[in-house]
Amino acid sequence: MINYQAVWRRKGIQTNGFPKLMVDDDVQSGSINVRNTRLPLWAIITTVITEGWEQVERGWSPQEHYGFTKEDLAHFLYCLLEQRGEFGRLLLVLANAEDKNDVGWWEKKTHRHRVMKQLQRCLDSLSQIAPTEGEEERDEMPLLEKKASR
């Protein structure tokens, strides 16, 4: 039996991995949300691109209610799309898999395997990078995780 729920953690975790954004396994199916809200970025991205930030503010008011600005969104997208090489390819594989599914991409074997193969390429590329002399192997900005308060 395949566990399609495996993309979420068993006990809901909140992860703050980027300023003003959070993933919570128990909120909006683990989407990337503005702060600790129920406002996922996927809900506003088409509107902001096709109609402008003013329309996003009229509909959801992320700046007024949560202090999340169009500059915050632009900076996140810039950092996300700045990925190169195998990591840029991973974003394309994920987007392609999502685009071709009416269910979670992870529920379809061909998409799961494509994503796993590309993730392995990412890991392999990182394993080829040796730290320079005096450089410590440590996480500069660890993800802040805490058990969801539900």
VMD Tcl script that builds the backbone (N, CA, C; Angstrom):
set m [mol new atoms 450]
animate dup $m
set s [atomselect $m all]
$s set {name element resname resid chain x y z} {
  {N N MET 1 A 0.841 -1.190 0.000}
  {CA C MET 1 A 0.000 0.000 0.000}
  {C C MET 1 A 0.885 1.253 0.000}
  {N N ILE 2 A 0.614 2.162 -0.883}
  {CA C ILE 2 A 1.395 3.394 -0.981}
  {C C ILE 2 A 0.844 4.418 0.000}
  {N N ASN 3 A 1.739 5.058 0.734}
  {CA C ASN 3 A 1.351 6.093 1.694}
  {C C ASN 3 A 1.458 7.457 1.028}
  {N N TYR 4 A 0.373 7.919 0.424}
  {CA C TYR 4 A 0.385 9.208 -0.256}
  {C C TYR 4 A 0.498 10.377 0.716}
  {N N GLN 5 A 0.292 10.126 1.992}
  {CA C GLN 5 A 0.391 11.178 3.002}
  {C C GLN 5 A 1.836 11.435 3.428}
  {N N ALA 6 A 2.777 10.688 2.874}
  {CA C ALA 6 A 4.175 10.769 3.310}
  {C C ALA 6 A 4.834 12.124 3.048}
  {N N VAL 7 A 4.255 12.959 2.195}
  {CA C VAL 7 A 4.865 14.266 1.947}
  {C C VAL 7 A 4.638 15.224 3.121}
  {N N TRP 8 A 3.716 14.859 4.003}
  {CA C TRP 8 A 3.485 15.642 5.208}
  {C C TRP 8 A 4.081 14.909 6.396}
  {N N ARG 9 A 4.467 15.632 7.399}
  {CA C ARG 9 A 4.975 14.996 8.607}
  {C C ARG 9 A 3.813 14.476 9.425}
  {N N ARG 10 A 4.027 13.364 10.124}
  {CA C ARG 10 A 2.929 12.736 10.879}
  {C C ARG 10 A 2.353 13.665 11.926}
  {N N LYS 11 A 3.223 14.259 12.706}
  {CA C LYS 11 A 2.783 15.278 13.655}
  {C C LYS 11 A 3.083 16.604 12.991}
  {N N GLY 12 A 2.041 17.411 12.798}
  {CA C GLY 12 A 2.199 18.664 12.078}
  {C C GLY 12 A 3.362 19.504 12.584}
  {N N ILE 13 A 4.166 19.993 11.657}
  {CA C ILE 13 A 5.321 20.830 11.975}
  {C C ILE 13 A 5.168 22.158 11.261}
  {N N GLN 14 A 5.501 23.237 11.943}
  {CA C GLN 14 A 5.570 24.551 11.331}
  {C C GLN 14 A 7.042 24.835 11.036}
  {N N THR 15 A 7.335 25.216 9.798}
  {CA C THR 15 A 8.703 25.498 9.409}
  {C C THR 15 A 8.806 26.911 8.865}
  {N N ASN 16 A 9.616 27.723 9.514}
  {CA C ASN 16 A 9.913 29.072 9.044}
  {C C ASN 16 A 11.258 28.999 8.332}
  {N N GLY 17 A 11.238 28.889 7.017}
  {CA C GLY 17 A 12.481 28.742 6.289}
  {C C GLY 17 A 12.853 29.958 5.481}
  {N N PHE 18 A 12.016 30.989 5.497}
  {CA C PHE 18 A 12.255 32.210 4.743}
  {C C PHE 18 A 11.474 33.315 5.448}
  {N N PRO 19 A 12.015 34.544 5.471}
  {CA C PRO 19 A 11.320 35.626 6.182}
  {C C PRO 19 A 9.857 35.791 5.759}
  {N N LYS 20 A 8.998 35.837 6.730}
  {CA C LYS 20 A 7.562 36.075 6.589}
  {C C LYS 20 A 6.798 34.949 5.898}
  {N N LEU 21 A 7.429 33.788 5.702}
  {CA C LEU 21 A 6.760 32.658 5.073}
  {C C LEU 21 A 6.874 31.432 5.963}
  {N N MET 22 A 5.906 30.529 5.840}
  {CA C MET 22 A 5.884 29.346 6.697}
  {C C MET 22 A 5.213 28.192 5.968}
  {N N VAL 23 A 5.665 26.994 6.272}
  {CA C VAL 23 A 4.961 25.776 5.863}
  {C C VAL 23 A 4.489 25.108 7.141}
  {N N ASP 24 A 3.220 24.802 7.177}
  {CA C ASP 24 A 2.628 24.088 8.308}
  {C C ASP 24 A 1.873 22.902 7.725}
  {N N ASP 25 A 2.273 21.704 8.099}
  {CA C ASP 25 A 1.656 20.495 7.550}
  {C C ASP 25 A 0.154 20.444 7.779}
  {N N ASP 26 A -0.335 21.146 8.789}
  {CA C ASP 26 A -1.751 21.102 9.133}
  {C C ASP 26 A -2.556 22.276 8.560}
  {N N VAL 27 A -1.917 23.135 7.765}
  {CA C VAL 27 A -2.604 24.305 7.214}
  {C C VAL 27 A -2.458 24.321 5.696}
  {N N GLN 28 A -3.573 24.436 5.007}
  {CA C GLN 28 A -3.593 24.483 3.540}
  {C C GLN 28 A -2.772 23.362 2.920}
  {N N SER 29 A -2.878 22.188 3.451}
  {CA C SER 29 A -2.197 20.992 2.933}
  {C C SER 29 A -0.683 21.158 2.865}
  {N N GLY 30 A -0.131 21.925 3.784}
  {CA C GLY 30 A 1.318 22.086 3.817}
  {C C GLY 30 A 1.853 23.053 2.772}
  {N N SER 31 A 1.028 23.975 2.322}
  {CA C SER 31 A 1.453 24.971 1.329}
  {C C SER 31 A 2.397 25.992 1.972}
  {N N ILE 32 A 3.094 26.737 1.127}
  {CA C ILE 32 A 3.891 27.869 1.613}
  {C C ILE 32 A 2.908 29.008 1.859}
  {N N ASN 33 A 2.777 29.416 3.110}
  {CA C ASN 33 A 1.820 30.449 3.498}
  {C C ASN 33 A 2.523 31.712 3.971}
  {N N VAL 34 A 1.781 32.820 3.888}
  {CA C VAL 34 A 2.246 34.078 4.464}
  {C C VAL 34 A 2.186 33.940 5.974}
  {N N ARG 35 A 3.337 34.111 6.605}
  {CA C ARG 35 A 3.453 33.973 8.061}
  {C C ARG 35 A 2.719 32.735 8.559}
  {N N ASN 36 A 2.064 32.828 9.685}
  {CA C ASN 36 A 1.318 31.674 10.218}
  {C C ASN 36 A -0.173 31.830 9.930}
  {N N THR 37 A -0.485 32.143 8.660}
  {CA C THR 37 A -1.873 32.341 8.241}
  {C C THR 37 A -2.331 31.166 7.389}
  {N N ARG 38 A -3.515 31.290 6.870}
  {CA C ARG 38 A -4.052 30.311 5.925}
  {C C ARG 38 A -3.977 30.849 4.498}
  {N N LEU 39 A -3.133 31.864 4.258}
  {CA C LEU 39 A -3.009 32.464 2.928}
  {C C LEU 39 A -1.805 31.867 2.198}
  {N N PRO 40 A -2.061 30.902 1.298}
  {CA C PRO 40 A -0.955 30.289 0.557}
  {C C PRO 40 A -0.527 31.181 -0.610}
  {N N LEU 41 A 0.755 31.127 -0.939}
  {CA C LEU 41 A 1.249 31.939 -2.053}
  {C C LEU 41 A 0.604 31.558 -3.376}
  {N N TRP 42 A 0.283 30.271 -3.560}
  {CA C TRP 42 A -0.345 29.874 -4.819}
  {C C TRP 42 A -1.680 30.586 -5.032}
  {N N ALA 43 A -2.332 31.029 -3.954}
  {CA C ALA 43 A -3.630 31.689 -4.081}
  {C C ALA 43 A -3.507 33.097 -4.656}
  {N N ILE 44 A -2.351 33.728 -4.480}
  {CA C ILE 44 A -2.216 35.128 -4.913}
  {C C ILE 44 A -1.291 35.319 -6.108}
  {N N ILE 45 A -0.499 34.324 -6.477}
  {CA C ILE 45 A 0.546 34.548 -7.464}
  {C C ILE 45 A -0.006 34.900 -8.845}
  {N N THR 46 A -1.039 34.223 -9.301}
  {CA C THR 46 A -1.598 34.543 -10.614}
  {C C THR 46 A -2.176 35.949 -10.618}
  {N N THR 47 A -2.872 36.307 -9.556}
  {CA C THR 47 A -3.461 37.641 -9.468}
  {C C THR 47 A -2.386 38.719 -9.480}
  {N N VAL 48 A -1.333 38.537 -8.718}
  {CA C VAL 48 A -0.301 39.568 -8.662}
  {C C VAL 48 A 0.384 39.747 -10.022}
  {N N ILE 49 A 0.558 38.673 -10.756}
  {CA C ILE 49 A 1.228 38.775 -12.060}
  {C C ILE 49 A 0.299 39.337 -13.130}
  {N N THR 50 A -0.954 38.902 -13.147}
  {CA C THR 50 A -1.860 39.334 -14.216}
  {C C THR 50 A -2.611 40.622 -13.915}
  {N N GLU 51 A -2.850 40.902 -12.626}
  {CA C GLU 51 A -3.663 42.069 -12.289}
  {C C GLU 51 A -2.960 43.077 -11.392}
  {N N GLY 52 A -1.840 42.701 -10.802}
  {CA C GLY 52 A -1.077 43.636 -9.978}
  {C C GLY 52 A -1.293 43.457 -8.484}
  {N N TRP 53 A -0.350 43.997 -7.717}
  {CA C TRP 53 A -0.384 43.876 -6.267}
  {C C TRP 53 A -1.607 44.561 -5.657}
  {N N GLU 54 A -2.059 45.639 -6.289}
  {CA C GLU 54 A -3.215 46.364 -5.757}
  {C C GLU 54 A -4.438 45.443 -5.680}
  {N N GLN 55 A -4.593 44.586 -6.693}
  {CA C GLN 55 A -5.722 43.647 -6.691}
  {C C GLN 55 A -5.554 42.589 -5.602}
  {N N VAL 56 A -4.313 42.174 -5.351}
  {CA C VAL 56 A -4.049 41.230 -4.256}
  {C C VAL 56 A -4.429 41.879 -2.932}
  {N N GLU 57 A -4.052 43.131 -2.747}
  {CA C GLU 57 A -4.402 43.847 -1.509}
  {C C GLU 57 A -5.914 43.970 -1.362}
  {N N ARG 58 A -6.619 44.232 -2.467}
  {CA C ARG 58 A -8.069 44.332 -2.393}
  {C C ARG 58 A -8.698 42.995 -1.992}
  {N N GLY 59 A -8.143 41.906 -2.475}
  {CA C GLY 59 A -8.739 40.597 -2.228}
  {C C GLY 59 A -8.328 39.947 -0.919}
  {N N TRP 60 A -7.032 40.068 -0.564}
  {CA C TRP 60 A -6.523 39.338 0.600}
  {C C TRP 60 A -5.872 40.228 1.659}
  {N N SER 61 A -5.464 41.418 1.296}
  {CA C SER 61 A -4.827 42.386 2.208}
  {C C SER 61 A -3.619 41.817 2.963}
  {N N PRO 62 A -2.666 41.163 2.288}
  {CA C PRO 62 A -1.532 40.596 3.014}
  {C C PRO 62 A -0.629 41.651 3.650}
  {N N GLN 63 A -0.510 42.810 3.027}
  {CA C GLN 63 A 0.321 43.862 3.620}
  {C C GLN 63 A -0.363 44.459 4.844}
  {N N GLU 64 A -1.617 44.771 4.696}
  {CA C GLU 64 A -2.366 45.380 5.795}
  {C C GLU 64 A -2.472 44.451 7.001}
  {N N HIS 65 A -2.822 43.186 6.757}
  {CA C HIS 65 A -3.073 42.262 7.861}
  {C C HIS 65 A -1.834 41.552 8.386}
  {N N TYR 66 A -0.859 41.292 7.511}
  {CA C TYR 66 A 0.272 40.438 7.911}
  {C C TYR 66 A 1.640 41.060 7.681}
  {N N GLY 67 A 1.688 42.273 7.139}
  {CA C GLY 67 A 2.979 42.919 6.878}
  {C C GLY 67 A 3.755 42.266 5.749}
  {N N PHE 68 A 3.062 41.565 4.856}
  {CA C PHE 68 A 3.709 40.908 3.723}
  {C C PHE 68 A 3.500 41.776 2.490}
  {N N THR 69 A 4.595 42.277 1.931}
  {CA C THR 69 A 4.528 43.255 0.851}
  {C C THR 69 A 4.855 42.637 -0.508}
  {N N LYS 70 A 4.611 43.417 -1.549}
  {CA C LYS 70 A 4.984 42.953 -2.887}
  {C C LYS 70 A 6.491 42.790 -2.989}
  {N N GLU 71 A 7.247 43.589 -2.244}
  {CA C GLU 71 A 8.703 43.435 -2.228}
  {C C GLU 71 A 9.111 42.115 -1.563}
  {N N ASP 72 A 8.381 41.723 -0.516}
  {CA C ASP 72 A 8.642 40.428 0.128}
  {C C ASP 72 A 8.422 39.284 -0.864}
  {N N LEU 73 A 7.318 39.344 -1.591}
  {CA C LEU 73 A 7.021 38.307 -2.573}
  {C C LEU 73 A 8.070 38.312 -3.689}
  {N N ALA 74 A 8.416 39.478 -4.171}
  {CA C ALA 74 A 9.419 39.583 -5.238}
  {C C ALA 74 A 10.765 39.018 -4.782}
  {N N HIS 75 A 11.157 39.318 -3.554}
  {CA C HIS 75 A 12.438 38.821 -3.045}
  {C C HIS 75 A 12.420 37.296 -2.922}
  {N N PHE 76 A 11.322 36.736 -2.426}
  {CA C PHE 76 A 11.214 35.275 -2.328}
  {C C PHE 76 A 11.302 34.641 -3.710}
  {N N LEU 77 A 10.550 35.166 -4.673}
  {CA C LEU 77 A 10.580 34.596 -6.018}
  {C C LEU 77 A 11.959 34.736 -6.650}
  {N N TYR 78 A 12.616 35.868 -6.410}
  {CA C TYR 78 A 13.974 36.048 -6.930}
  {C C TYR 78 A 14.901 34.970 -6.356}
  {N N CYS 79 A 14.864 34.788 -5.051}
  {CA C CYS 79 A 15.737 33.786 -4.419}
  {C C CYS 79 A 15.401 32.378 -4.897}
  {N N LEU 80 A 14.129 32.080 -5.062}
  {CA C LEU 80 A 13.711 30.770 -5.541}
  {C C LEU 80 A 14.195 30.532 -6.968}
  {N N LEU 81 A 14.006 31.526 -7.822}
  {CA C LEU 81 A 14.342 31.367 -9.233}
  {C C LEU 81 A 15.818 31.610 -9.531}
  {N N GLU 82 A 16.580 32.009 -8.559}
  {CA C GLU 82 A 18.023 32.201 -8.694}
  {C C GLU 82 A 18.762 30.861 -8.718}
  {N N GLN 83 A 18.063 29.785 -8.436}
  {CA C GLN 83 A 18.697 28.466 -8.371}
  {C C GLN 83 A 19.309 28.100 -9.714}
  {N N ARG 84 A 20.454 27.438 -9.657}
  {CA C ARG 84 A 21.197 27.111 -10.877}
  {C C ARG 84 A 21.393 25.613 -11.000}
  {N N GLY 85 A 21.800 25.206 -12.186}
  {CA C GLY 85 A 22.195 23.827 -12.439}
  {C C GLY 85 A 21.143 22.819 -12.027}
  {N N GLU 86 A 21.580 21.821 -11.271}
  {CA C GLU 86 A 20.675 20.734 -10.871}
  {C C GLU 86 A 19.498 21.240 -10.040}
  {N N PHE 87 A 19.711 22.323 -9.285}
  {CA C PHE 87 A 18.629 22.841 -8.445}
  {C C PHE 87 A 17.605 23.599 -9.285}
  {N N GLY 88 A 18.057 24.285 -10.319}
  {CA C GLY 88 A 17.131 24.895 -11.270}
  {C C GLY 88 A 16.321 23.827 -11.984}
  {N N ARG 89 A 16.996 22.741 -12.367}
  {CA C ARG 89 A 16.298 21.625 -13.004}
  {C C ARG 89 A 15.267 21.003 -12.059}
  {N N LEU 90 A 15.590 20.927 -10.777}
  {CA C LEU 90 A 14.636 20.388 -9.805}
  {C C LEU 90 A 13.356 21.226 -9.782}
  {N N LEU 91 A 13.485 22.541 -9.802}
  {CA C LEU 91 A 12.297 23.406 -9.824}
  {C C LEU 91 A 11.467 23.146 -11.079}
  {N N LEU 92 A 12.145 22.962 -12.220}
  {CA C LEU 92 A 11.410 22.679 -13.453}
  {C C LEU 92 A 10.703 21.325 -13.394}
  {N N VAL 93 A 11.374 20.322 -12.852}
  {CA C VAL 93 A 10.763 18.995 -12.718}
  {C C VAL 93 A 9.544 19.076 -11.800}
  {N N LEU 94 A 9.661 19.772 -10.685}
  {CA C LEU 94 A 8.534 19.913 -9.760}
  {C C LEU 94 A 7.368 20.661 -10.411}
  {N N ALA 95 A 7.678 21.765 -11.088}
  {CA C ALA 95 A 6.622 22.544 -11.740}
  {C C ALA 95 A 5.942 21.727 -12.831}
  {N N ASN 96 A 6.724 20.992 -13.600}
  {CA C ASN 96 A 6.172 20.164 -14.665}
  {C C ASN 96 A 5.271 19.077 -14.096}
  {N N ALA 97 A 5.717 18.444 -13.021}
  {CA C ALA 97 A 4.917 17.389 -12.396}
  {C C ALA 97 A 3.614 17.959 -11.842}
  {N N GLU 98 A 3.683 19.118 -11.237}
  {CA C GLU 98 A 2.484 19.755 -10.680}
  {C C GLU 98 A 1.519 20.151 -11.799}
  {N N ASP 99 A 2.064 20.646 -12.899}
  {CA C ASP 99 A 1.263 21.113 -14.018}
  {C C ASP 99 A 0.477 19.984 -14.674}
  {N N LYS 100 A 0.991 18.786 -14.636}
  {CA C LYS 100 A 0.377 17.656 -15.335}
  {C C LYS 100 A -0.559 16.823 -14.452}
  {N N ASN 101 A -0.848 17.266 -13.261}
  {CA C ASN 101 A -1.658 16.476 -12.337}
  {C C ASN 101 A -2.862 17.237 -11.835}
  {N N ASP 102 A -3.949 16.497 -11.654}
  {CA C ASP 102 A -5.103 17.075 -10.978}
  {C C ASP 102 A -5.143 16.598 -9.529}
  {N N VAL 103 A -4.167 15.771 -9.163}
  {CA C VAL 103 A -3.964 15.333 -7.778}
  {C C VAL 103 A -2.520 15.675 -7.435}
  {N N GLY 104 A -2.102 15.402 -6.216}
  {CA C GLY 104 A -0.718 15.665 -5.847}
  {C C GLY 104 A 0.235 14.914 -6.769}
  {N N TRP 105 A 1.254 15.575 -7.280}
  {CA C TRP 105 A 2.185 14.936 -8.221}
  {C C TRP 105 A 2.802 13.676 -7.638}
  {N N TRP 106 A 2.970 13.639 -6.309}
  {CA C TRP 106 A 3.604 12.503 -5.657}
  {C C TRP 106 A 2.743 11.238 -5.720}
  {N N GLU 107 A 1.486 11.387 -6.106}
  {CA C GLU 107 A 0.597 10.232 -6.208}
  {C C GLU 107 A 0.771 9.470 -7.524}
  {N N LYS 108 A 1.526 10.025 -8.444}
  {CA C LYS 108 A 1.739 9.357 -9.728}
  {C C LYS 108 A 3.189 8.871 -9.798}
  {N N LYS 109 A 3.346 7.576 -10.019}
  {CA C LYS 109 A 4.659 6.933 -9.984}
  {C C LYS 109 A 5.674 7.607 -10.903}
  {N N THR 110 A 5.291 7.934 -12.127}
  {CA C THR 110 A 6.260 8.536 -13.057}
  {C C THR 110 A 6.779 9.873 -12.539}
  {N N HIS 111 A 5.890 10.674 -11.948}
  {CA C HIS 111 A 6.322 11.967 -11.398}
  {C C HIS 111 A 7.191 11.774 -10.161}
  {N N ARG 112 A 6.802 10.859 -9.289}
  {CA C ARG 112 A 7.620 10.579 -8.093}
  {C C ARG 112 A 9.035 10.190 -8.493}
  {N N HIS 113 A 9.151 9.320 -9.475}
  {CA C HIS 113 A 10.473 8.852 -9.886}
  {C C HIS 113 A 11.302 9.956 -10.537}
  {N N ARG 114 A 10.655 10.797 -11.340}
  {CA C ARG 114 A 11.386 11.927 -11.943}
  {C C ARG 114 A 11.902 12.869 -10.855}
  {N N VAL 115 A 11.064 13.160 -9.882}
  {CA C VAL 115 A 11.471 14.058 -8.797}
  {C C VAL 115 A 12.587 13.412 -7.968}
  {N N MET 116 A 12.424 12.142 -7.613}
  {CA C MET 116 A 13.462 11.460 -6.823}
  {C C MET 116 A 14.794 11.422 -7.568}
  {N N LYS 117 A 14.740 11.169 -8.870}
  {CA C LYS 117 A 15.965 11.124 -9.677}
  {C C LYS 117 A 16.653 12.491 -9.678}
  {N N GLN 118 A 15.870 13.552 -9.824}
  {CA C GLN 118 A 16.463 14.890 -9.836}
  {C C GLN 118 A 16.958 15.289 -8.444}
  {N N LEU 119 A 16.231 14.908 -7.409}
  {CA C LEU 119 A 16.717 15.161 -6.045}
  {C C LEU 119 A 18.052 14.462 -5.816}
  {N N GLN 120 A 18.183 13.250 -6.313}
  {CA C GLN 120 A 19.451 12.522 -6.168}
  {C C GLN 120 A 20.567 13.235 -6.913}
  {N N ARG 121 A 20.267 13.779 -8.089}
  {CA C ARG 121 A 21.278 14.554 -8.826}
  {C C ARG 121 A 21.715 15.772 -8.002}
  {N N CYS 122 A 20.755 16.408 -7.327}
  {CA C CYS 122 A 21.089 17.562 -6.472}
  {C C CYS 122 A 22.014 17.116 -5.337}
  {N N LEU 123 A 21.654 16.024 -4.671}
  {CA C LEU 123 A 22.483 15.513 -3.577}
  {C C LEU 123 A 23.868 15.121 -4.081}
  {N N ASP 124 A 23.931 14.463 -5.229}
  {CA C ASP 124 A 25.223 14.060 -5.795}
  {C C ASP 124 A 26.089 15.278 -6.102}
  {N N SER 125 A 25.472 16.339 -6.616}
  {CA C SER 125 A 26.250 17.540 -6.937}
  {C C SER 125 A 26.803 18.183 -5.669}
  {N N LEU 126 A 26.026 18.168 -4.599}
  {CA C LEU 126 A 26.507 18.743 -3.339}
  {C C LEU 126 A 27.620 17.908 -2.718}
  {N N SER 127 A 27.527 16.604 -2.886}
  {CA C SER 127 A 28.556 15.740 -2.281}
  {C C SER 127 A 29.911 15.905 -2.962}
  {N N GLN 128 A 29.934 16.494 -4.141}
  {CA C GLN 128 A 31.190 16.722 -4.851}
  {C C GLN 128 A 31.900 17.992 -4.401}
  {N N ILE 129 A 31.239 18.777 -3.578}
  {CA C ILE 129 A 31.820 20.042 -3.118}
  {C C ILE 129 A 32.465 19.821 -1.767}
  {N N ALA 130 A 33.776 19.954 -1.728}
  {CA C ALA 130 A 34.503 19.794 -0.462}
  {C C ALA 130 A 34.615 21.160 0.206}
  {N N PRO 131 A 34.502 21.205 1.528}
  {CA C PRO 131 A 34.663 22.493 2.214}
  {C C PRO 131 A 36.094 23.007 2.031}
  {N N THR 132 A 36.214 24.306 1.933}
  {CA C THR 132 A 37.545 24.896 1.834}
  {C C THR 132 A 38.204 24.849 3.201}
  {N N GLU 133 A 39.507 25.013 3.229}
  {CA C GLU 133 A 40.245 24.926 4.494}
  {C C GLU 133 A 39.691 25.929 5.496}
  {N N GLY 134 A 39.395 25.455 6.684}
  {CA C GLY 134 A 38.876 26.297 7.756}
  {C C GLY 134 A 37.368 26.470 7.725}
  {N N GLU 135 A 36.744 26.044 6.658}
  {CA C GLU 135 A 35.292 26.163 6.555}
  {C C GLU 135 A 34.632 25.024 7.324}
  {N N GLU 136 A 33.715 25.383 8.188}
  {CA C GLU 136 A 33.012 24.366 8.962}
  {C C GLU 136 A 31.788 23.896 8.199}
  {N N GLU 137 A 31.480 22.632 8.334}
  {CA C GLU 137 A 30.242 22.090 7.781}
  {C C GLU 137 A 29.145 22.342 8.805}
  {N N ARG 138 A 28.397 23.430 8.634}
  {CA C ARG 138 A 27.297 23.711 9.546}
  {C C ARG 138 A 26.213 24.464 8.811}
  {N N ASP 139 A 25.068 24.441 9.350}
  {CA C ASP 139 A 23.927 25.096 8.754}
  {C C ASP 139 A 23.961 26.568 9.152}
  {N N GLU 140 A 24.119 27.448 8.172}
  {CA C GLU 140 A 24.173 28.884 8.454}
  {C C GLU 140 A 22.828 29.424 8.941}
  {N N MET 141 A 21.752 28.920 8.338}
  {CA C MET 141 A 20.419 29.386 8.720}
  {C C MET 141 A 19.504 28.181 8.852}
  {N N PRO 142 A 19.486 27.552 10.006}
  {CA C PRO 142 A 18.646 26.360 10.153}
  {C C PRO 142 A 17.167 26.714 10.040}
  {N N LEU 143 A 16.410 25.777 9.532}
  {CA C LEU 143 A 14.968 25.948 9.490}
  {C C LEU 143 A 14.448 25.929 10.921}
  {N N LEU 144 A 13.561 26.812 11.226}
  {CA C LEU 144 A 12.975 26.863 12.562}
  {C C LEU 144 A 11.709 26.028 12.541}
  {N N GLU 145 A 11.727 24.949 13.265}
  {CA C GLU 145 A 10.564 24.067 13.273}
  {C C GLU 145 A 9.989 23.956 14.677}
  {N N LYS 146 A 8.700 23.857 14.721}
  {CA C LYS 146 A 8.047 23.611 15.997}
  {C C LYS 146 A 6.776 22.838 15.726}
  {N N LYS 147 A 6.377 22.086 16.698}
  {CA C LYS 147 A 5.166 21.292 16.565}
  {C C LYS 147 A 3.981 22.248 16.399}
  {N N ALA 148 A 3.131 21.934 15.448}
  {CA C ALA 148 A 1.961 22.750 15.201}
  {C C ALA 148 A 1.077 22.798 16.444}
  {N N SER 149 A 0.508 23.937 16.709}
  {CA C SER 149 A -0.290 24.118 17.918}
  {C C SER 149 A -1.768 23.841 17.649}
  {N N ARG 150 A -2.038 22.643 17.179}
  {CA C ARG 150 A -3.418 22.225 16.934}
  {C C ARG 150 A -3.661 20.928 17.622}
}
mol reanalyze $m
mol bondsrecalc $m
mol representation Tube
mol addrep $m
